[in-house]
C-alpha cells in the first residue's frame, strides 16, 4: 500500500525515474503556515552532496498543487509534487531481466507480473524518501512548537562506533546540533575514520552499512495506545517503510534479554514533583505508551546493494544463471543520508499519534 497513517493520512506516488514524485497529506488540519525554509533545509540534508554519496543529485524543487491558500493549509488534501530531472535511465537498460542481488527487482517482477518499472528501482528506490522528508518537515514545525524534538546520529558505520545517547538526560541543544549536521555524530573524533571507511568501500566498488540511533524528547507520559497501535508498532512500521532498514529496536532492544528483572526494571522517583525513572532500559515506552522519558530507537541500515563488484544472478528471459556488474551512480554508504529520513519518519509518526481524537481531547 502507498497510503499510511491513523489520523493523518499520507499517500506517496511516483517512481525513481518517472516524471514526478508526489505526496498527498490528508487530515493535517487548517490554518497551518507552511514554513518553506524548514522543508528546503530538510530536503537539502537528505540530498547527496559530497564524495561520500552518489553523484546523482536532484534539486528537489517542489510545487504545492492543492490544500494551501495564502500560505496556509485549507484543511483540504495537501499535495506536493517534485520533478525528477537528473535521471540516466540507460544505466538500467540491461537490468529488466537480470535482478540485482538484495534489491527488490526479483520479488517485484513476480508481484507485478513483470510490469514494474526497473529504472532506479522504481517505487522501491530511496528517491521516494524525499516525500517522507516533506511530511517530516511539516510535522517538525508543529511538534517543535509543542516542545517535542527528535534527533538522530550515526551510531555505527561498518565496524566504527560513535557514543550512545545518555538515555536518561538528552537536552534540546544536543538534538538541535545533530539536526544541523550533514554527518551527525555525538563524538566528532570518529568522523574521519567513518569517512575513510566510506571512501575505502567506494574505491573497491563495494558498500557499507551501519546503525542510526534516534531520540524523541519531551513527549508527555501516557501518549500512545496498547497492542496494535502501540508507539513501537507505529514508529517501527514507518521506519521499515524506508528502503534499506532491516532492523529496529527500542531502549536496550535485544540486549535487554540478557538482563535480570532487577537489572532491566526502570524504577520510578520524583524530581521536582515530576515522575522519572532512574534507568531507561525500556526506551521510554511501556505497554505501548510513553513514560515521559526519552524514547530511544535504533535502526539497522544494510549496505547499499548496488555495488560494482561482479555478482551472480539469473537471466529471467533465458532462465539460466548469469553474472552482473552494476553500472551507474550509487552510494557507497547511505547511513549518513538515511539519518535525516529517519528523523522525518519519526516526526510524522509522533504527530500522527498525537493527532488521535482521544489525545486531542486532553489538550
MIVEX-398769 format. One record per residue (C-alpha): x, y, z. Coordinates in steps of 0.02 Angstrom, whole numbers, plus 50000, padded with zeros to 5 digits. Last residue first. Layout:
REM residues N
XYZ;...
***
This chain:
REM residues 363
497445095551265;496565080051330;495295079351188;496725079151064;497365063451148;495725054151122;495495060950945;497225054050898;498285068050824;499685064350948;499985047550862;500055055550689;501235069050754;502375055750829;502415045850667;502735061350560;504205066650667;504845048750669;504805047450479;505705064150462;507085059650585;507305043050494;507475052250328;508865062950403;509825047550462;509555040050289;510885051450216;512365047150329;511865028750331;511795028250141;513505020850108;514475017849946;513025027249864;512625023849682;512795031449509;512755019149365;513445002049322;513064985549406;514114970649353;513024955149335;513324936749307;512234922949236;511184907949284;509844902349163;508004905149125;508354914148960;507084927848997;507364928449186;509264928949171;509924924449343;511154932049468;512984930449515;513964945849563;515404955849487;515874970249602;515144987149555;513954988049702;512104992349713;511514983649873;511924998549985;512474990550148;511014987550267;510405000750388;509974994650563;508815006350658;508995011250840;507665019650946;507695028651113;506145037351179;506695050051310;505715048251473;503895053651485;503305035651504;502575034251328;501285020651297;501425004151202;501354994451365;502925003351421;503915015651314;505345027451362;506735016251298;506385000951404;508125001251481;507845019051540;508605019951714;508165030351867;506405033351801;505505050051811;503965056851899;503865075851914;503635084852080;505365092552067;506115075352033;505075060752099;505615042652082;505205027551974;506165011351945;506605005751768;506644986751776;508024978651673;509294974951810;508054968351939;507194958351803;508824950251751;509724955951595;510194945751440;508514948851354;508764967551373;510154966551244;508864963551106;508214981251123;509054991351260;507815005251226;506875001851066;507454991050921;507274991650732;508054980350600;508234979150411;508074997350354;508724998450175;507195006750096;506175016750224;504495008250254;505304998550397;505465015050489;503625018950470;503085002050538;504355003750678;503535020050731;501775013150732;502094996550819;503305003950946;502085017750993;500745004451017;499335004050890;499184985050881;499254981951069;499064997051182;498915015151128;500035030451127;500395045151241;500295042151429;501845051851480;502255067951387;503445068151236;504845079751291;506215070551195;506245058451049;507955050551023;508695041650873;510145029650844;510625025450665;511575009250635;512765004850493;513004998850316;514484997750198;514734997250009;515874990049874;516624996949715;518374994949792;518675013649790;516925016949857;517125004950003;518775013050052;517965030150033;516575025150155;517845018350280;518855034450267;517265043950306;516985033650463;518785035750522;518715054650494;517075056150588;517625046250741;518265061650833;516575070250812;515885060650961;514005063650960;513915061650771;512855069150633;513605069050457;512625082950370;512485091650538;511145104250586;509975091250660;511365084950773;511575102350848;509695103750878;509635087050968;511135091551076;510355108551117;508715100451167;509485090451308;509585071651324;509625065151503;509105047451545;509535038251384;511255046251375;511395044251187;512695032051126;514495035751076;515005032650895;515615015650835;516655010150685;516334992350623;515274996450469;514625013650516;513965014950692;512845025850798;512625038450657;511575051550744;509745055550766;508655069550833;506845072350878;506125087050974;504455090051062;504215107551136;502445109651068;503065122150938;504385109250893;502965097150858;502105107950726;503665112850627;504345095150642;502725088150571;502885099050416;504715094050396;504275075750417;502915076950284;504225083650162;505595071550216;504455056750183;504255063250006;506135064149980;506135045950036;505495040849864;507255042549793;507735027849904;507005017249765;505645004149789;504385013649682;505515011749531;507175003349574;508205015949477;507345010649317;506504993749343;504715000049319;503554985649366;502614976449227;503504959849254;501984951049329;501844964149467;502224952949617;503444941749522;504474955949449;504364964849618;505074949449704;506534949449580;506944968049573;506774971949760;508664973749776;509744961549875;510564954549717;510084964149558;508784955549451;509344951549272;507834952749156;507504971449165;509294975249215;510114978149045;509304995049012;509605001249190;511035013449159;510055019449007;508835027649129;510025041949167;508965053249278;509355070749341;507675079649322;506385071049431;505025083649473;504365085149650;502485087149677;501655091449843;499815088549882;498825094450034;497095086650048;495865100150104;496075107950276;496495124850198;498345124850242;499135142050250;500205151950127;498795162350052;497825146450012;498555129050025;497745111850003;498175108549821;499575109749692;501075112949805;502615113149694;504295105849735;506125108249691;507085092749742;508655099249654;509165081349616;510925074849640;511505058649562;513375058049602;513045045449740;513745049149912;515385050450009;516175061849878;514965075349933;513235082349905;511945068549910;510235075449960;509425071450127;510065087050216;509495098050071;507735090950083;507675095450268;508285113250236;507005115350097;505575109650208;506105120650355;506305135450237;504595132650161;503705135450326;501895132150279;500765141550399;499485129550471;497715136550462;496835120150427;497155102350482;498405088850437;496995076850397;497515072050220;499275073150152;499575069349967;501365065549917;502155066249746;503595060749636;503625066649456;504225062549281;504645044549321;506435038949352;506305034849538;504435031849539;502865041649578;501595041249719;501525042849908;499895043950005;499875051350179;498435050050302;498435059750465;497415050650598;497955032550577;499265034650441;499865026150283;499445025450098;500575017749964;500005000050000;
***
